[in-house]
């Protein structure tokens, strides 16, 4: 199954609502879903190892887990989870948003699976 097909399946089942593919050059190479935020903000939060992802305007995600391979964060107001997963074969990350009813670990596993498909 291709990257795009996998994104469509995850979106259809409600696991992920928004997906971006962001290169280390901060260029957005792929976008799925509608959310008017800058995907380089979570990328930079992960890269700089900051304790939160702050989009401004009161939309902030608290980091739960941060490693060189991932960032898992959640919105305390119940506005979902924001995930960054490093692509192992490409210089960039898959960034996703999942609804709050999706367990963070499952959202991360789904996002990491997408990241592993990028070459």
Secondary structure, DSSP 8 states (H G I E B T S, - for coil): --HHHHHHHHHHTTS-SEEEEEETTS-EEEEES---S-THHHHHHHHHT-SEEEEETTEEEEEEEE-SSEEEEE-TTS--EEEEEE-TTSSEEEEEEE-TTS-HHHHHHHHHHHHHH--
